[in-house]
C-alpha cells in the first residue's frame, strides 16, 4: 500500500511538471497579456478571465498558439510590445487604420508569417532587422504612417522571395529603390508613392512580375529614364507622375496588359511612341506638363488622355514640318536632351531653336552647332535630310558609333567637325569642298576587328581623302613611323622646359624647331614681331600650353606679393597678365613641400584638365616644368572664391550674396560636378569640393577648381584608397572611416556646400559651441521642422519673400539628402541638378549668334585653331584672340560665358 501511494505521488508530480513545461513552451498567454496591456481601446472580450484564443480578432491553433491577429478599424491606440516576435506560429498580423504608435517591434524570424498589414497608424520607426527571416512573407503594407522616422528599403528584403505585395506609400522612405528585384521573383504589387525616394528605377525591374507599380509624387523626385519599363511585360498599372524622369517614353509594345499609365509632371522629352498609342488595353493615360515633342498623339476612342502643356509641334493632330521632324530624329539619336527640348518648340526650326541657325530667309537650316554640349549617343543619318546644311559641328561630345556614309551626299555642306568624340568605323570620303575635322577619335578608321586606320592620322581632311587598304605595306610603315613620332612627342613634352633652361638663363630665345605636326605649332613662325617672340609657348592637343618660366615671371611681376590671390597647401596663386593683355591665375608650387605627393597633384591637375572641358570647370591654360619650378596657369576668375563672398564679405567690403546668386552658384557647381561624374568621356571624383575651390567670374557664375585630388571613378564598385585626402567637414563618413571612395563622396561635400550657402556658416567652426560646430550634424537636427530651418537661414537673406523661402526650403531638403549617412541614400549629381534647375531663371547667351558660324564662338576646338593658324591665317595676336575664344566656354580668362553646357 505504501509503495502504491509513493508511486502515485511521483506520477502526479511528473504530470504537473510536464504540464507546466508544455504550457511554458507552447502557450502564448504572456505575450498576449503584454499586448492587451500595451494597447488601448481593445475589444470588450479582451479580459483576463477570458482565454486569449477567444478574444475578438485572435485566432489560435489547437495548441494555444496564436496564428492570427486581425483587428482592422477598431480605434486601437497604444503600442506593440517588443515580445511580439515570440508568437512563433503567427501567420497574419492585420492592424490597419488604427492609432497605434511608437516603435514597431522586430518580427524577425517569424518564419510562418505571411501577411503584415499596418496601414494608417502612427508608428514612429521600423527596426533594421524587421524583415529578417520572414521567408514566407507574402504581403507587407505600412502606407500612411506619416510619423515614421526616415528609413530606407533594406537590401536584405531580397530574402523574402515569396513577397507578392509591398505597399509603403506616405511612409517616410528615403534613399533609392534597391536592386533586389531579380531575387523577388513573385512580386506583383509595389506601391511607394508620396515618399522621398531618389535615384533611378532599378535595372532589376526588367523581366520582373510586377503588375502594379506606384512610385508617384516623390518629394524631390526619382530621375533617369523609363527604359526599364519596356521589358516589364506584366504591367497593368503604372503611376510615375510628379517625379523628375527624363528622356523619351520607351517602346511599350511588349506591355500588352497595361491599362493605366500616369506620367504627368516629369521632364520627359521626345516623341510619343506609336507603341503607347496602340496598346490594346489602355484606357487611361496622362502626359501633361512634360516636354514631349513631335506630332500631337491621337489615342483610340475610349482612351481617357490628358496631354496638354508639352512641346508638340502643332496644337492639333497632323504631321510636323519636315525640317522639324528631321531635327527631332537627330535629337532622338542623342537621347532627346532637355537642353534641346526647352527651346525646340513649335513647327518652325528657324524660330529661336537653340544651336540651330538658318539662312537669311529664315526658312532653311544652315548650321547645327552641337559642339561641347556633353551629348551622348550617335550621329544620326537624319542630318542628311537637312539639304541646306552648310556647317555641322558635333565636336567635343561623347558620340559613339560610325559616321553615316549618307552624310557625304550633303549638297551644300562646307564644314563637318566630329573631333574629340568616341567615334569608330570607316572614315567617309567627303567632296573636296568639305572641310572634314575628325581628330580625337582613337577608333575612327578602324574596322570591326580592330584593324589599322583606313586613312592617315591628320586631324583635317579637305575632301577627296583616299581610303588605304588595311593590308597595305606602306600603311603599316606609316603606322610604325606615326607611333615612333608619338613617343618622341611625349618625351619632348616632359623634357622641353629642362632643355630650354640655359636659353632662359640667357634671357630666353625663340623656339627654333617645334614640330608642326599633330597637336603642335611652330610658335616662332606664328609670333613674329611681338613681345612674346622670346618665349617658349607651344600648344599641345587638349588645349594646354607649355609656357616658359620667364613669361610667367614677367606676367606676375616676378611673383610679387602684391599679386598674391591665395595660398594653399602646396604653394601660392598669383594674379598675372600675359604679354597679350589677358589676365591669368598662376599657381606656383612650393619646391620645399612638393615631394611625391605634390608632384602627383601637379600631374593630376594636368592629366584631368586635358580630358575635361566644361563651362563650370576652371580651365587650365598652360603649365611649366623648369628645374624645381612647377607652375600651372588658369583662367582668371575676378570675383575670387565662394568662401570669400560667403564667410569674409565684411572683410572684403562686399555685399553678401543674395539667395538668387547662391542658388545659381549651387547649380553651376552641380553641373560641373555632374559633368565630371557622368558626362565627361572618363568619369572622375573631385574629392575636395568646398567653397575655397569654387571660383566666381565677373558675372558671379561659378566654376569648380583645384583638381589635384581627382581620382578616376570606379565602375559601380568601391575603390579602396590607401590615403584619405580632402578637407575635414566635407569628408563623407564612409570615406573618412575606410578610405572607400565613390562619386557619392562629392555628393556629400556638395550637400555641405549647400548648407553653407543656406546658413552662411562654415562646415567646421571651432569658435562656437561644440553642439553647433559641425555644420552637418547641427543642420540635420534643424531639418526636423520648417520653423527650425527658417531660424537657421543666413540673416542676410530675405526670408519674408515667399518665393525665396520656398526655394531655400527645397535646397535645404536637398542638402539633407546629399549628406545622408549611407552613400546609397544620397542622390546622384544629375538629380541634384534637376532639383536646382527650376529654382534658377533660365540663362541664355547674351549674343546667341556667337557660335552660329564655323570657327567662331565656342565651337572652335584648339585643333581647329591650330589648323587655321597653320594655314597662314594669323599672327600671334590671332593666336591670343582665338585661344581666348576657345576658352570662353568657361569664362574666357575672366570674361563671361557665351554658351550653355547642354543643360
LINTA-V642818 format. One line per field, one symbol per residue. ss: DSSP state (@ for helix, = for strand, . for the rest). phi: phi as a letter, one per 20 degrees, with the letter a starting at -180 (. if undefined). A space follows every 10 residues. Layout:
ss: ???
phi: ???
This chain:
ss: .@@@@@@@@@ @@@@@@@@@@ @@@@@@..@@ @@@@@@@@== .......... .@@@...=== .....===== ......==.. .@@@@@.... .===....== ===....... ....===... .====..... ........== =......... =...@@@@@. ....===... ..===..... ........== =....==... ..@@@..... .===...... ......@@@@ @.....===. .....==... .........= ==....==== =..@@@@... ...===.... ===....... ...===.... .......... .@@@@@@@@@ @@@....@@@ @......... .....===.. ....=====. .....===.. @@@@@..... ===....=== =...@@@@@. ....===... .====..... ....===... ..==...... .........= ==........ ..@@@@@@@@ @@@@@@@@@@ @@@@@@@@@. @@@@@..... .......... ..@@@@.... ......===. ....===.@@ @@@@@..... @@@=====.. =======... ..=======. @@@.@@@@@@ @@@@@@@@@. ......=..= ======..== =====..... =@@@@@@... ........@@ @@@@@@@@@@ @@@@@@@@@. ...==..... @@@===.... .===...... ==......== .......... ..@@@@@@.= =..@@@@@@@ @@@@@@@@@. ...=.....@ @@@=@@@@@@ @@...@@@@@ @@........ .@@@@@@@@@ @@@@@@@@.. ..@@@...@@ @@@@@@@... .......... ......@@@. .@@@@@@@@@ .....@@@@@ @@@@@@@... .......... ...
phi: .fffffffff ffffffffff fffffdeeff fffffffedd lfggfecfed gffdfgndcc efdmefdbcc cfldmfcncd ffegfeefdf dccccfldcf cnffffdgme fefdccccgm dcfdadfgeg efmefdfdcc cbfldfeffg bdfffffffe fefdcccbfl cmfcmdffec efeefdfccc ccflccecnd fffffgmfef dccccflffe pfcnedgfff ddfefdccdc flccfcneff fdfeefefdc cdcflccfcn efffffgegf dfcbbccfmc cfcnfffdef gnefcccflc dffcfcgqfe ggffffffff fffdnlfffe ffdecndcfe dmegmdccff emccfdcddd fldmfdpbef ffgffefefd ccdcflccfc ndegffffeg fdfdcccdfl ccfbnfefde ggfeeddbfn dfefneefen ffgebfefec ddmmfeeeff dffffgffff fgfffffffg ffgfdffffe gffffennaf febffdefnc bfffeedflc fegeddbced gonecedfff fffffdlllf ffdferccfc qcddfbcfge nfecddedff gfcflfffff fgffgffffe dcbbfdcfee eabbdbmeec cdddfedfem efgffedcff feldfffffg fffffgfgfg fffgfgfcdf fcecdfmbfa gfdddcegem edcecmdfdf cfffemcfdf eebfcpcgod efgfffecnf ccffffffff fffgffffem degcceedgg fcfegfgfff ffffbffffg fefgffeeef ffffffffff ffffgfffdg feffeefeff fgffffgfed gfecffcfeg dedfndmeee efffgfffff fnebcfffgf ffffffeffe alloeefccd dnd
